[in-house]
Amino acid sequence: MANVIKVTHEEDFHKVAAHIVASLVQTSPRAVLGLATGGTPVGLYRELIQIHKQGLVSFAKVKSYNLDEYAGLPTDHPASYRTFMNEHLFNHIDINLENTHVPDGQATDLDAECRLYDEMLSEAVIDLQVLGIGHNGHIGFNEPDDSLNPATHVVTLLEQTREANSRYFDSIDEVPAQAITMGVGSIMKARQILLLVRGADKAEIIHRAVTGPITTQCPASLLQLHSNVTVLLDAEAGRLFQ
Ligand SMILES: N[C@@H]1[C@@H](O)[C@H](O)[C@@H](COP(=O)(O)O)O[C@@H]1O
């Protein structure tokens, strides 16, 4: 059973998330972080930058692995996840960019890139994996399906996922059809998972993921099998939890 934390005030959401990440890095300066993109963790990253600027935490020895990246998008495209991470976090803290890893969506051989990413992951145990959730229960870009691939793989994005992410592009036609994502096996291997969920539109899916059946049709429900998951909810996303 996940540890579910529901916060009342929106600003506390980001502060609580940042406290969890920063405390880990303070006690384990060589921590390995699994990082996520999307709108939800932006406040967490903003708070971490603040805490870093106050001199309370250093990321100099931290390593990071991101969950996913669009296929075929230039690394410096404004909507690439590499750009997102650089702009929202890495460029503002003392992390060594060489210690940050985001799958290379521009690789000519995407399957080879997936194998390479898995090799890197196999050499590093993720201490804390930050996750968001898609409206259909996806984690990373692991979309609902009859079966799930445990390893890093190329995925064809569902239309609703492209639609949800089209806000970062000029139009939905520009959203890549495919992405590279860490698999659920790699996510489940993390020592600790912090699942961040905000907004009324996520209330039903997160309730289903935490309390409903464990099914590949809701990839986040597999997290019920992990022994150290914290689900952080804002008031709206936590509407269906007592
Ligand atoms: N690949 C990312 C996911 O990692 C993220 O969790 C999801 C939700 O994003 P948001 O937080 O913007 O709702 O968006 C994308 O699909």
The ligand as an SDF file (V2000), in Angstrom:
LIG
                    3D

 16 16  0  0  0  0  0  0  0  0999 V2000
    5.9950   11.4160  -20.5260 N   0  0  0  0  0  0  0  0  0  0  0  0
    5.3630   12.3790  -19.6730 C   0  0  0  0  0  0  0  0  0  0  0  0
    5.0390   11.7120  -18.3550 C   0  0  0  0  0  0  0  0  0  0  0  0
    6.2490   11.3640  -17.6970 O   0  0  0  0  0  0  0  0  0  0  0  0
    4.2110   12.6480  -17.4930 C   0  0  0  0  0  0  0  0  0  0  0  0
    3.9630   12.0600  -16.2460 O   0  0  0  0  0  0  0  0  0  0  0  0
    2.9170   12.9570  -18.2040 C   0  0  0  0  0  0  0  0  0  0  0  0
    1.9880   13.8210  -17.3890 C   0  0  0  0  0  0  0  0  0  0  0  0
    2.3270   15.1670  -17.5660 O   0  0  0  0  0  0  0  0  0  0  0  0
    1.6970   16.3670  -16.7600 P   0  0  0  0  0  0  0  0  0  0  0  0
    2.4310   16.4040  -15.4730 O   0  0  0  0  0  0  0  0  0  0  0  0
    1.9880   17.5720  -17.6070 O   0  0  0  0  0  0  0  0  0  0  0  0
    0.2500   16.1050  -16.6070 O   0  0  0  0  0  0  0  0  0  0  0  0
    3.2600   13.6310  -19.4040 O   0  0  0  0  0  0  0  0  0  0  0  0
    4.1170   12.9610  -20.3120 C   0  0  0  0  0  0  0  0  0  0  0  0
    3.3870   12.0310  -20.9950 O   0  0  0  0  0  0  0  0  0  0  0  0
  1  2  1  0
  2  3  1  0
  2 15  1  0
  3  4  1  0
  3  5  1  0
  5  6  1  0
  5  7  1  0
  7  8  1  0
  7 14  1  0
  8  9  1  0
  9 10  1  0
 10 11  2  0
 10 12  1  0
 10 13  1  0
 14 15  1  0
 15 16  1  0
M  END
$$$$
